[in-house]
Amino acid sequence: MGEERRAVVFGRTHRVVTGVVVAGAMVIAGIGFAGSYAAVRALAEKKGFGTFSLVFPIGIDAGILEHRTAFTARGSDIGPPLASALASA
């Protein structure tokens, strides 16, 4: 019962690998955001949103992220599938 926990010490290799993974994830996220932004902006322009089409995609992505975060925080399992469905619509 009285076991002491040791602090985990990460070595140089672990820190480098973690950095590479985080950097790769950020690149992939950036590519995904750019593609999503371009597609939604083009659709908004096609539907006649005018100059508002430049900021409309950011609002859509922010709404999806907020929805996903709210449902995840409450422990509901409908949030992420619903957010994914909205994102792919």
A tleap script that builds the chain and sets N, CA, C and O, in Angstrom:
source leaprc.protein.ff14SB
mol = sequence {
  NMET GLY GLU GLU ARG ARG ALA VAL VAL PHE
  GLY ARG THR HIE ARG VAL VAL THR GLY VAL
  VAL VAL ALA GLY ALA MET VAL ILE ALA GLY
  ILE GLY PHE ALA GLY SER TYR ALA ALA VAL
  ARG ALA LEU ALA GLU LYS LYS GLY PHE GLY
  THR PHE SER LEU VAL PHE PRO ILE GLY ILE
  ASP ALA GLY ILE LEU GLU HIE ARG THR ALA
  PHE THR ALA ARG GLY SER ASP ILE GLY PRO
  PRO LEU ALA SER ALA LEU ALA SER CALA
}
set mol.1.N position { 0.805 -1.198 0.000 }
set mol.1.CA position { 0.000 0.000 0.000 }
set mol.1.C position { 0.846 1.260 0.000 }
set mol.1.O position { 0.470 2.264 -0.605 }
set mol.2.N position { 1.964 1.215 0.661 }
set mol.2.CA position { 2.797 2.390 0.783 }
set mol.2.C position { 3.876 2.467 -0.282 }
set mol.2.O position { 4.978 2.943 -0.012 }
set mol.3.N position { 3.576 2.006 -1.486 }
set mol.3.CA position { 4.568 2.030 -2.556 }
set mol.3.C position { 4.830 3.457 -3.025 }
set mol.3.O position { 3.913 4.265 -3.171 }
set mol.4.N position { 6.088 3.735 -3.250 }
set mol.4.CA position { 6.445 5.048 -3.777 }
set mol.4.C position { 6.450 4.986 -5.295 }
set mol.4.O position { 6.854 3.989 -5.894 }
set mol.5.N position { 6.003 6.053 -5.891 }
set mol.5.CA position { 6.022 6.137 -7.345 }
set mol.5.C position { 7.252 6.903 -7.778 }
set mol.5.O position { 7.603 7.934 -7.204 }
set mol.6.N position { 7.885 6.387 -8.783 }
set mol.6.CA position { 9.055 7.067 -9.336 }
set mol.6.C position { 8.614 7.978 -10.470 }
set mol.6.O position { 7.704 7.650 -11.230 }
set mol.7.N position { 9.255 9.095 -10.569 }
set mol.7.CA position { 8.981 10.006 -11.677 }
set mol.7.C position { 9.542 9.396 -12.956 }
set mol.7.O position { 10.628 8.817 -12.963 }
set mol.8.N position { 8.783 9.536 -14.032 }
set mol.8.CA position { 9.236 9.034 -15.321 }
set mol.8.C position { 10.215 10.045 -15.909 }
set mol.8.O position { 9.912 11.235 -16.000 }
set mol.9.N position { 11.357 9.575 -16.296 }
set mol.9.CA position { 12.370 10.441 -16.896 }
set mol.9.C position { 12.510 10.032 -18.360 }
set mol.9.O position { 12.849 8.890 -18.672 }
set mol.10.N position { 12.244 10.984 -19.249 }
set mol.10.CA position { 12.342 10.715 -20.671 }
set mol.10.C position { 13.761 10.993 -21.154 }
set mol.10.O position { 14.367 12.011 -20.819 }
set mol.11.N position { 14.262 10.072 -21.937 }
set mol.11.CA position { 15.586 10.245 -22.514 }
set mol.11.C position { 15.538 11.115 -23.757 }
set mol.11.O position { 14.471 11.525 -24.213 }
set mol.12.N position { 16.711 11.383 -24.291 }
set mol.12.CA position { 16.807 12.240 -25.476 }
set mol.12.C position { 16.049 11.651 -26.660 }
set mol.12.O position { 15.345 12.371 -27.368 }
set mol.13.N position { 16.190 10.350 -26.877 }
set mol.13.CA position { 15.519 9.702 -28.007 }
set mol.13.C position { 14.007 9.840 -27.895 }
set mol.13.O position { 13.332 10.121 -28.885 }
set mol.14.N position { 13.482 9.646 -26.713 }
set mol.14.CA position { 12.038 9.756 -26.514 }
set mol.14.C position { 11.556 11.181 -26.791 }
set mol.14.O position { 10.506 11.375 -27.403 }
set mol.15.N position { 12.317 12.168 -26.344 }
set mol.15.CA position { 11.938 13.560 -26.604 }
set mol.15.C position { 11.991 13.880 -28.093 }
set mol.15.O position { 11.120 14.583 -28.606 }
set mol.16.N position { 13.009 13.370 -28.794 }
set mol.16.CA position { 13.121 13.619 -30.240 }
set mol.16.C position { 11.961 12.964 -30.984 }
set mol.16.O position { 11.349 13.587 -31.852 }
set mol.17.N position { 11.657 11.715 -30.647 }
set mol.17.CA position { 10.549 11.015 -31.301 }
set mol.17.C position { 9.227 11.731 -31.026 }
set mol.17.O position { 8.401 11.886 -31.926 }
set mol.18.N position { 9.031 12.162 -29.789 }
set mol.18.CA position { 7.813 12.905 -29.455 }
set mol.18.C position { 7.721 14.187 -30.272 }
set mol.18.O position { 6.649 14.525 -30.774 }
set mol.19.N position { 8.818 14.893 -30.407 }
set mol.19.CA position { 8.832 16.120 -31.209 }
set mol.19.C position { 8.503 15.869 -32.671 }
set mol.19.O position { 7.763 16.633 -33.291 }
set mol.20.N position { 9.058 14.792 -33.219 }
set mol.20.CA position { 8.783 14.450 -34.618 }
set mol.20.C position { 7.303 14.094 -34.801 }
set mol.20.O position { 6.678 14.508 -35.778 }
set mol.21.N position { 6.751 13.333 -33.865 }
set mol.21.CA position { 5.341 12.950 -33.957 }
set mol.21.C position { 4.443 14.183 -33.858 }
set mol.21.O position { 3.500 14.327 -34.637 }
set mol.22.N position { 4.730 15.069 -32.908 }
set mol.22.CA position { 3.925 16.287 -32.754 }
set mol.22.C position { 4.030 17.155 -33.999 }
set mol.22.O position { 3.020 17.677 -34.474 }
set mol.23.N position { 5.229 17.316 -34.533 }
set mol.23.CA position { 5.406 18.116 -35.746 }
set mol.23.C position { 4.651 17.502 -36.924 }
set mol.23.O position { 4.011 18.215 -37.697 }
set mol.24.N position { 4.728 16.186 -37.057 }
set mol.24.CA position { 3.988 15.508 -38.131 }
set mol.24.C position { 2.494 15.667 -37.988 }
set mol.24.O position { 1.787 15.881 -38.973 }
set mol.25.N position { 2.006 15.563 -36.755 }
set mol.25.CA position { 0.571 15.740 -36.522 }
set mol.25.C position { 0.131 17.157 -36.867 }
set mol.25.O position { -0.957 17.363 -37.405 }
set mol.26.N position { 0.974 18.123 -36.557 }
set mol.26.CA position { 0.630 19.509 -36.883 }
set mol.26.C position { 0.605 19.740 -38.396 }
set mol.26.O position { -0.251 20.467 -38.899 }
set mol.27.N position { 1.532 19.131 -39.110 }
set mol.27.CA position { 1.544 19.251 -40.571 }
set mol.27.C position { 0.282 18.631 -41.166 }
set mol.27.O position { -0.354 19.222 -42.038 }
set mol.28.N position { -0.074 17.446 -40.695 }
set mol.28.CA position { -1.280 16.773 -41.193 }
set mol.28.C position { -2.522 17.591 -40.867 }
set mol.28.O position { -3.412 17.727 -41.706 }
set mol.29.N position { -2.590 18.137 -39.656 }
set mol.29.CA position { -3.729 18.972 -39.274 }
set mol.29.C position { -3.795 20.223 -40.145 }
set mol.29.O position { -4.879 20.643 -40.549 }
set mol.30.N position { -2.648 20.813 -40.434 }
set mol.30.CA position { -2.613 21.999 -41.288 }
set mol.30.C position { -3.096 21.707 -42.698 }
set mol.30.O position { -3.830 22.500 -43.287 }
set mol.31.N position { -2.683 20.567 -43.240 }
set mol.31.CA position { -3.132 20.171 -44.579 }
set mol.31.C position { -4.643 19.943 -44.576 }
set mol.31.O position { -5.346 20.367 -45.494 }
set mol.32.N position { -5.130 19.273 -43.541 }
set mol.32.CA position { -6.568 19.033 -43.436 }
set mol.32.C position { -7.350 20.329 -43.315 }
set mol.32.O position { -8.393 20.483 -43.950 }
set mol.33.N position { -6.859 21.264 -42.506 }
set mol.33.CA position { -7.544 22.546 -42.352 }
set mol.33.C position { -7.551 23.312 -43.667 }
set mol.33.O position { -8.572 23.884 -44.050 }
set mol.34.N position { -6.411 23.324 -44.362 }
set mol.34.CA position { -6.328 24.055 -45.630 }
set mol.34.C position { -7.295 23.478 -46.663 }
set mol.34.O position { -7.963 24.222 -47.381 }
set mol.35.N position { -7.364 22.156 -46.733 }
set mol.35.CA position { -8.291 21.522 -47.671 }
set mol.35.C position { -9.740 21.790 -47.314 }
set mol.35.O position { -10.558 22.085 -48.185 }
set mol.36.N position { -10.055 21.688 -46.040 }
set mol.36.CA position { -11.411 21.954 -45.567 }
set mol.36.C position { -11.789 23.408 -45.827 }
set mol.36.O position { -12.880 23.694 -46.320 }
set mol.37.N position { -10.883 24.324 -45.494 }
set mol.37.CA position { -11.138 25.749 -45.691 }
set mol.37.C position { -11.413 26.044 -47.162 }
set mol.37.O position { -12.373 26.741 -47.491 }
set mol.38.N position { -10.573 25.514 -48.040 }
set mol.38.CA position { -10.727 25.787 -49.476 }
set mol.38.C position { -12.056 25.239 -50.003 }
set mol.38.O position { -12.736 25.903 -50.786 }
set mol.39.N position { -12.422 24.038 -49.577 }
set mol.39.CA position { -13.666 23.433 -50.064 }
set mol.39.C position { -14.893 24.193 -49.579 }
set mol.39.O position { -15.808 24.459 -50.359 }
set mol.40.N position { -14.917 24.544 -48.301 }
set mol.40.CA position { -16.079 25.261 -47.752 }
set mol.40.C position { -16.142 26.673 -48.312 }
set mol.40.O position { -17.231 27.174 -48.593 }
set mol.41.N position { -14.992 27.326 -48.482 }
set mol.41.CA position { -14.981 28.676 -49.052 }
set mol.41.C position { -15.513 28.659 -50.481 }
set mol.41.O position { -16.303 29.522 -50.863 }
set mol.42.N position { -15.076 27.669 -51.274 }
set mol.42.CA position { -15.556 27.569 -52.654 }
set mol.42.C position { -17.064 27.353 -52.686 }
set mol.42.O position { -17.760 27.944 -53.512 }
set mol.43.N position { -17.568 26.514 -51.798 }
set mol.43.CA position { -19.013 26.275 -51.734 }
set mol.43.C position { -19.761 27.541 -51.326 }
set mol.43.O position { -20.810 27.858 -51.886 }
set mol.44.N position { -19.212 28.267 -50.341 }
set mol.44.CA position { -19.848 29.511 -49.897 }
set mol.44.C position { -19.862 30.546 -51.017 }
set mol.44.O position { -20.852 31.256 -51.192 }
set mol.45.N position { -18.784 30.635 -51.769 }
set mol.45.CA position { -18.748 31.566 -52.905 }
set mol.45.C position { -19.780 31.169 -53.950 }
set mol.45.O position { -20.471 32.024 -54.505 }
set mol.46.N position { -19.883 29.868 -54.216 }
set mol.46.CA position { -20.841 29.360 -55.198 }
set mol.46.C position { -22.280 29.662 -54.775 }
set mol.46.O position { -23.145 29.912 -55.615 }
set mol.47.N position { -22.524 29.635 -53.464 }
set mol.47.CA position { -23.879 29.884 -52.949 }
set mol.47.C position { -24.172 31.367 -52.767 }
set mol.47.O position { -25.264 31.724 -52.323 }
set mol.48.N position { -23.216 32.244 -53.102 }
set mol.48.CA position { -23.455 33.682 -53.076 }
set mol.48.C position { -23.197 34.363 -51.738 }
set mol.48.O position { -23.848 35.360 -51.426 }
set mol.49.N position { -22.277 33.857 -50.951 }
set mol.49.CA position { -21.968 34.467 -49.659 }
set mol.49.C position { -21.104 35.720 -49.790 }
set mol.49.O position { -20.943 36.458 -48.818 }
set mol.50.N position { -20.557 35.968 -50.957 }
set mol.50.CA position { -19.731 37.154 -51.186 }
set mol.50.C position { -18.447 37.128 -50.373 }
set mol.50.O position { -17.801 36.087 -50.249 }
set mol.51.N position { -18.078 38.284 -49.815 }
set mol.51.CA position { -16.835 38.364 -49.052 }
set mol.51.C position { -16.928 37.608 -47.724 }
set mol.51.O position { -15.901 37.258 -47.141 }
set mol.52.N position { -18.146 37.354 -47.244 }
set mol.52.CA position { -18.312 36.579 -46.012 }
set mol.52.C position { -17.783 35.160 -46.185 }
set mol.52.O position { -17.475 34.483 -45.204 }
set mol.53.N position { -17.677 34.713 -47.434 }
set mol.53.CA position { -17.176 33.353 -47.686 }
set mol.53.C position { -15.723 33.182 -47.241 }
set mol.53.O position { -15.247 32.055 -47.106 }
set mol.54.N position { -15.015 34.296 -47.011 }
set mol.54.CA position { -13.628 34.210 -46.549 }
set mol.54.C position { -13.536 33.772 -45.089 }
set mol.54.O position { -12.572 33.103 -44.716 }
set mol.55.N position { -14.511 34.133 -44.254 }
set mol.55.CA position { -14.479 33.771 -42.834 }
set mol.55.C position { -15.466 32.665 -42.487 }
set mol.55.O position { -15.373 32.081 -41.407 }
set mol.56.N position { -16.390 32.369 -43.360 }
set mol.56.CA position { -17.406 31.343 -43.102 }
set mol.56.C position { -16.803 29.983 -42.746 }
set mol.56.O position { -17.275 29.351 -41.801 }
set mol.57.N position { -15.774 29.503 -43.465 }
set mol.57.CA position { -15.201 28.186 -43.119 }
set mol.57.C position { -14.619 28.129 -41.709 }
set mol.57.O position { -14.682 27.085 -41.060 }
set mol.58.N position { -14.061 29.222 -41.233 }
set mol.58.CA position { -13.502 29.244 -39.886 }
set mol.58.C position { -14.611 29.087 -38.861 }
set mol.58.O position { -14.435 28.393 -37.859 }
set mol.59.N position { -15.750 29.723 -39.098 }
set mol.59.CA position { -16.902 29.583 -38.204 }
set mol.59.C position { -17.436 28.167 -38.183 }
set mol.59.O position { -17.815 27.658 -37.128 }
set mol.60.N position { -17.467 27.527 -39.342 }
set mol.60.CA position { -17.933 26.139 -39.412 }
set mol.60.C position { -17.000 25.232 -38.613 }
set mol.60.O position { -17.461 24.425 -37.805 }
set mol.61.N position { -15.696 25.360 -38.833 }
set mol.61.CA position { -14.726 24.529 -38.101 }
set mol.61.C position { -14.783 24.802 -36.598 }
set mol.61.O position { -14.699 23.869 -35.799 }
set mol.62.N position { -14.923 26.063 -36.207 }
set mol.62.CA position { -15.008 26.403 -34.784 }
set mol.62.C position { -16.260 25.793 -34.165 }
set mol.62.O position { -16.218 25.306 -33.035 }
set mol.63.N position { -17.372 25.815 -34.894 }
set mol.63.CA position { -18.611 25.213 -34.389 }
set mol.63.C position { -18.483 23.711 -34.216 }
set mol.63.O position { -18.970 23.152 -33.233 }
set mol.64.N position { -17.836 23.063 -35.158 }
set mol.64.CA position { -17.641 21.609 -35.056 }
set mol.64.C position { -16.744 21.285 -33.870 }
set mol.64.O position { -17.032 20.363 -33.107 }
set mol.65.N position { -15.662 22.035 -33.712 }
set mol.65.CA position { -14.760 21.794 -32.583 }
set mol.65.C position { -15.456 22.035 -31.248 }
set mol.65.O position { -15.268 21.268 -30.304 }
set mol.66.N position { -16.251 23.086 -31.163 }
set mol.66.CA position { -16.961 23.383 -29.917 }
set mol.66.C position { -17.962 22.288 -29.609 }
set mol.66.O position { -18.073 21.841 -28.468 }
set mol.67.N position { -18.686 21.860 -30.621 }
set mol.67.CA position { -19.686 20.799 -30.438 }
set mol.67.C position { -19.010 19.524 -29.970 }
set mol.67.O position { -19.477 18.868 -29.039 }
set mol.68.N position { -17.928 19.184 -30.608 }
set mol.68.CA position { -17.198 17.966 -30.242 }
set mol.68.C position { -16.654 18.054 -28.819 }
set mol.68.O position { -16.743 17.094 -28.054 }
set mol.69.N position { -16.092 19.207 -28.469 }
set mol.69.CA position { -15.542 19.398 -27.132 }
set mol.69.C position { -16.630 19.335 -26.073 }
set mol.69.O position { -16.437 18.723 -25.023 }
set mol.70.N position { -17.771 19.960 -26.337 }
set mol.70.CA position { -18.865 19.976 -25.362 }
set mol.70.C position { -19.381 18.568 -25.099 }
set mol.70.O position { -19.599 18.195 -23.946 }
set mol.71.N position { -19.577 17.791 -26.142 }
set mol.71.CA position { -20.100 16.440 -25.946 }
set mol.71.C position { -19.059 15.517 -25.334 }
set mol.71.O position { -19.409 14.645 -24.538 }
set mol.72.N position { -17.786 15.685 -25.684 }
set mol.72.CA position { -16.742 14.862 -25.101 }
set mol.72.C position { -16.607 15.163 -23.609 }
set mol.72.O position { -16.398 14.255 -22.805 }
set mol.73.N position { -16.728 16.436 -23.245 }
set mol.73.CA position { -16.613 16.822 -21.838 }
set mol.73.C position { -17.742 16.229 -21.004 }
set mol.73.O position { -17.553 15.919 -19.828 }
set mol.74.N position { -18.918 16.070 -21.614 }
set mol.74.CA position { -20.054 15.496 -20.891 }
set mol.74.C position { -20.046 13.974 -20.905 }
set mol.74.O position { -20.866 13.346 -20.235 }
set mol.75.N position { -19.136 13.377 -21.655 }
set mol.75.CA position { -19.054 11.921 -21.708 }
set mol.75.C position { -20.054 11.299 -22.656 }
set mol.75.O position { -20.292 10.093 -22.595 }
set mol.76.N position { -20.649 12.098 -23.537 }
set mol.76.CA position { -21.606 11.571 -24.503 }
set mol.76.C position { -20.858 10.986 -25.688 }
set mol.76.O position { -19.826 11.513 -26.104 }
set mol.77.N position { -21.380 9.903 -26.227 }
set mol.77.CA position { -20.726 9.303 -27.386 }
set mol.77.C position { -21.365 9.731 -28.699 }
set mol.77.O position { -20.937 9.267 -29.755 }
set mol.78.N position { -22.377 10.603 -28.675 }
set mol.78.CA position { -22.998 11.046 -29.923 }
set mol.78.C position { -22.266 12.251 -30.508 }
set mol.78.O position { -22.365 12.503 -31.709 }
set mol.79.N position { -21.536 12.999 -29.684 }
set mol.79.CA position { -20.864 14.199 -30.154 }
set mol.79.C position { -19.884 13.973 -31.284 }
set mol.79.O position { -20.050 14.564 -32.351 }
set mol.80.N position { -18.860 13.137 -31.098 }
set mol.80.CA position { -17.896 12.942 -32.183 }
set mol.80.C position { -18.498 12.382 -33.473 }
set mol.80.O position { -18.143 12.875 -34.544 }
set mol.81.N position { -19.389 11.381 -33.439 }
set mol.81.CA position { -19.962 10.938 -34.716 }
set mol.81.C position { -20.795 12.019 -35.394 }
set mol.81.O position { -20.776 12.144 -36.618 }
set mol.82.N position { -21.529 12.803 -34.598 }
set mol.82.CA position { -22.336 13.866 -35.175 }
set mol.82.C position { -21.449 14.943 -35.779 }
set mol.82.O position { -21.734 15.450 -36.864 }
set mol.83.N position { -20.379 15.291 -35.084 }
set mol.83.CA position { -19.455 16.294 -35.601 }
set mol.83.C position { -18.802 15.802 -36.892 }
set mol.83.O position { -18.617 16.576 -37.831 }
set mol.84.N position { -18.456 14.521 -36.938 }
set mol.84.CA position { -17.864 13.949 -38.150 }
set mol.84.C position { -18.860 13.973 -39.303 }
set mol.84.O position { -18.490 14.253 -40.443 }
set mol.85.N position { -20.109 13.681 -39.009 }
set mol.85.CA position { -21.136 13.699 -40.049 }
set mol.85.C position { -21.335 15.101 -40.587 }
set mol.85.O position { -21.498 15.293 -41.792 }
set mol.86.N position { -21.322 16.087 -39.689 }
set mol.86.CA position { -21.470 17.470 -40.117 }
set mol.86.C position { -20.268 17.912 -40.944 }
set mol.86.O position { -20.418 18.640 -41.925 }
set mol.87.N position { -19.088 17.477 -40.549 }
set mol.87.CA position { -17.878 17.875 -41.263 }
set mol.87.C position { -17.845 17.290 -42.663 }
set mol.87.O position { -17.323 17.916 -43.586 }
set mol.88.N position { -18.393 16.102 -42.831 }
set mol.88.CA position { -18.335 15.460 -44.151 }
set mol.88.C position { -19.516 15.839 -45.030 }
set mol.88.O position { -19.539 15.475 -46.205 }
set mol.89.N position { -20.490 16.555 -44.499 }
set mol.89.CA position { -21.684 16.936 -45.283 }
set mol.89.C position { -21.373 18.023 -46.275 }
set mol.89.O position { -22.258 18.459 -47.011 }
savepdb mol mol.pdb
quit
